[in-house]
Amino acid sequence: MNNYTKKLQEELNNAQFEPMFRIEVQDQHGDIDYISCNIYFEGNSIVAERDAVSRAEDISRYISQYTFLLVDDCFGLDENLQALHEAVLRDIADGDLYDLPYDGS
């Protein structure tokens, strides 16, 4: 872990919020569910350990249930968290277990 990533890890540890995302999704029946993601740093990556978003992830013990990005040292913690959130949303959209609710925009 490089010094910049260590600095972001300390900032995350000292934050007033729990390091997680909770994303509203719809299952195949249209029922509301939530994908929970625990956020942490590993090496020089920011990681969202999440629930399965595809059938393949759900049934396999070999496919990881993680979304991760390399830390971009041009940006702070907020921007890296936003990029990770967007990557998780892409994983959900690409998966076959859930849909993202339509927000009307």
C-alpha positions in Angstrom: 0.0 0.0 0.0 1.5 3.3 -1.0 1.5 6.4 1.2 -1.4 8.1 -0.6 -3.6 5.0 -0.2 -2.6 4.8 3.5 -3.7 8.4 3.9 -7.1 7.6 2.3 -7.4 4.6 4.5 -6.8 6.7 7.6 -9.3 9.3 6.4 -11.9 6.5 5.8 -11.2 5.1 9.3 -11.7 8.5 10.9 -14.9 9.3 9.0 -18.2 9.8 10.9 -19.9 7.2 8.7 -19.7 3.4 8.4 -17.7 2.6 5.3 -20.4 0.9 3.2 -22.8 1.5 0.3 -26.4 0.3 0.4 -27.9 0.3 -3.1 -31.6 -0.1 -3.8 -32.3 -2.7 -6.5 -35.3 -4.6 -7.9 -35.4 -8.4 -8.1 -36.9 -10.3 -11.1 -40.3 -10.0 -9.5 -40.1 -6.2 -9.2 -39.7 -6.4 -5.4 -37.3 -3.9 -3.8 -34.1 -5.3 -2.3 -30.7 -3.9 -1.4 -27.1 -4.7 -2.3 -24.8 -4.1 0.7 -21.1 -3.2 0.0 -18.5 -3.0 2.7 -15.7 -0.6 1.6 -12.0 -0.9 2.4 -8.6 -0.5 0.9 -6.4 -3.5 -0.1 -3.0 -2.9 -1.7 -3.5 0.2 -3.9 -7.1 -0.6 -4.6 -10.4 0.6 -3.1 -12.7 -2.4 -2.7 -16.5 -2.9 -2.4 -17.1 -6.4 -1.0 -20.7 -6.9 -2.1 -23.6 -9.3 -2.4 -23.8 -11.3 -5.6 -25.2 -9.5 -8.6 -25.3 -12.4 -11.1 -26.3 -16.0 -11.0 -22.8 -17.1 -11.8 -21.5 -15.2 -8.7 -24.3 -16.5 -6.6 -23.7 -20.2 -7.3 -19.9 -20.2 -7.6 -17.4 -20.3 -4.7 -14.7 -19.2 -7.1 -16.1 -16.0 -8.6 -15.5 -13.1 -6.3 -18.2 -10.8 -5.1 -16.1 -7.7 -5.2 -15.8 -4.5 -7.2 -12.5 -2.8 -7.0 -10.6 0.1 -8.6 -7.0 1.3 -8.4 -6.8 4.4 -6.2 -6.5 7.5 -8.3 -4.0 9.7 -6.5 -5.2 12.7 -8.5 -8.4 12.6 -6.4 -9.4 12.6 -2.8 -11.4 10.0 -0.8 -14.8 11.4 -1.9 -14.0 11.1 -5.6 -12.5 7.6 -5.3 -15.6 6.5 -3.4 -17.8 8.0 -6.1 -15.9 6.2 -8.8 -16.2 2.9 -6.8 -20.0 3.5 -6.4 -20.4 4.0 -10.1 -18.4 0.8 -10.8 -20.7 -1.1 -8.4 -23.7 0.3 -10.3 -22.2 -0.9 -13.6 -21.7 -4.4 -12.1 -25.3 -4.5 -10.9 -26.5 -3.3 -14.4 -24.4 -5.9 -16.1 -25.5 -8.7 -13.7 -28.6 -10.8 -14.2 -30.1 -10.9 -10.7 -31.2 -7.3 -10.2 -32.3 -4.1 -12.0 -31.6 -0.6 -10.8 -34.9 1.2 -10.2 -35.9 3.8 -12.7 -35.4 7.2 -11.1 -37.6 9.2 -13.5 -34.8 11.3 -15.0 
